[in-house]
Structure formats: C-alpha cells, structure tokens
Amino acid sequence: MKRDYYEVLGLARDADLQQIKKAYRALARQLHPDVNGHDPDAETKFKEATEAYEILCDPEKRRIYDTYGHEGLRGQGGGPGAGGFTDLSDLFESFFGGDIFGGGRSARSSAARGDDLGVVVELDLEEAAFGVAREVEVELLDTCRECGGSGSKDPESVHECPDCGGSGQVRTVRRTAFGQFVQSGPCSRCRGEGRIIDEPCPVCAGRGRARHTKTVSVDVPAGIAHEQRIRLSGQGGAGLRGGPPGDLYVQVAVHPHEEFVRQGDDIIYNLHVTMVQASLGTKLTLPTLDGEVEFEVPPGTQPGEVKVLRGRGVPRLQRSGRGDHKIVMNVMIPLNLTSEQKDLLRELDSCCGDEHYTRKHEGVLHRLKTFFGG
C-alpha cells in the first residue's frame, strides 16, 4: 500500500505550494542517499518523498489525487516508474534553493506580473499643499482590446500544442549512475505557451497584450512634497498568463513659488520693510497659502528677525495639523541718498545712543533659534 502523499511530507491537506517545497527540501537533505549512506532505506524514502512532491506541486495532479487518491493517478505520470529521482532543476532547488536553469517549472504555468510604470505630474505649491485630483495619460502594454487577451482572431483556431501536450514544456530523460534525471525546458514549438494559434489576433499578433494609452485618475494627497511618489496598485502593465498587473508610480514635481519657500511643513516668506517701517512699526497685508492676511510689524523690528503665524503652513501629509508660516524680516537700507537726506540721518544718529540699536537678548543666536524652532 502506498502511503498518503501528505503523510510522507508531513503536511496538512490544505498546505500551500511554499509549504510543500519547504517540507520537501528538508526531507531531501535528510534522506538523500549521497548524504545518508548509512541508512539502507534512504534511497527508497527519498524516492517516496520525491514522488509525493512531484504530485502535490502539480495543480492538476494534486486535484486528481485529492479526488480519487492513488488510483486516479494511473496513467497520469504518478506512481512507481514515474521518474526515480526528480528532474534536475528540482534537485538543485531542493539543495541550493534555486533552479540551476534559471527559470520556473513551466513558462505556461508561471504567471508573470505586469510591468511597473512611472509618470510625472507637475503641481504648483498650493496644489501640493492642499491636494488635487489630476488625470494622467499612461502608455502601457494592456490587455488587447481586439481579442480580449486571448491572442486569437478566432477562438476555434486555438488548439493544444502537440509537442508538449499543452504543458508548455518538454522533458528530456537522462540516465546516470545515480538514477534517472529528467531535464525540462520550454517547448520550442509553442514557446512555452502550451497552445498553438492558427489565426493570431492582427492587433497583438497572438501575444494577448498590445500597447495602449489610458487615462488614470490620481488623487494627490494634501501635504505631498516635491519628488515624493504615489503608488497606484494594479494600474501598471497587464500581466501574462493570468498574472496580476503591475503598479503605476506617480512622481510629484512641484514648481518653485514666486514668493514662498517650503521647508518641511513650514512656509518661509521674506517680508521687505523700510528702515522707517521697521523702526516705527506698521500694518501690512501679506500673502499666505490661505490668502491675504493683515500683519502688524512691531516697532524696533530687526533685520533677519522671524515672526511666526501658527498653523498657516502646509497640511501635514496623512496627519492632522499644519506647519507654520514664518516671516523673515528683511529691512531695506536706502541707497543713493542726497546730501540733505544724509544730513538728516546723521542728525538722527547723533541723538540716538547705543541702547536704541541692539536688543542684547535678541542677538544672532536668538534669531537663529527663532527661525529654525519657531
């Protein structure tokens, strides 16, 4: 009586492919005759584990086995004489974790994910700050609209490849002193597809994918910054052989603003005031991301001094709150003075002592702390 394949590999009946491979690798290392020569039954156990692995890794054979047991596999490539040692690629995968031939089990049975694509969307600072909905055009390999991805002009023109029997691969048996090895590779006649199309689709030439241009809607979140990316899952190129589509990456390019500089979530604005306005104080109208606001310049404002409007900056990306609007005071010094103007300034200077010019507690260090720390 043959042992249950799941019992041989020590698996539950709902084990997935990765669990099957992991269990087989462990047994193969333990039971292989070359590394377990002291056990006379090692070769028999190794072949038993290999047979179980080959059946359970093949979706169709596993379905038949789960439904009908060992009897259902007669004539399906299962049972004694089905191969001795596993094929060469499986043997190397078991011991070294990869396929020596650099490919999958079958070109047809291996679904391929579609291409990831990238586009750039250009925004101004306000759009990046508050978010915006945009539409972008993407050129990509998509499911052929003419044939719906079947690759054929006429569904009746598609038939199974006679060389590989629809599997997409052909096997070459090679006998060695260590047993029988089966080397598999893509079928050259059908190129690993497992089918022949007598009348290919004129648009995609039988490939099932064609180059199209499609429009994709992008919701740009509030607070996004220059060169950050938005990932749109499943909006990339179409997959092959039932594989999932790739992703679309939208990179944001924010144009420089004429008046504002963004620093993290803060907005930096240079306010130009005259020497007199800075000395006496004044009220001005300033631009912000929310529109114009009234701002009072206090008397005695110093060059480089920073005033802060709390919560008037950029909304924090995927968080609550906003940055600040920082106003850097740029005190303008008059140029090209007349003789009369110079005399007036000298008169002003002579009647002002040093205490009128510098507030000792607000030196350079204080202004730097104010600028960077708010």
Helices and strands as residue ranges (DSSP letters): H 5-9, H 17-31, H 42-57, H 59-68, G 69-73, H 88-96, E 117-123, H 125-130, E 132-143, G 155-157, E 158-160, E 169-176, E 179-186, E 195-197, E 209-220, E 229-232, E 248-254, E 260-263, E 266-274, H 275-280, E 282-288, E 291-297, E 306-309, E 325-332, H 339-350, G 354-356, G 360-362, H 364-373
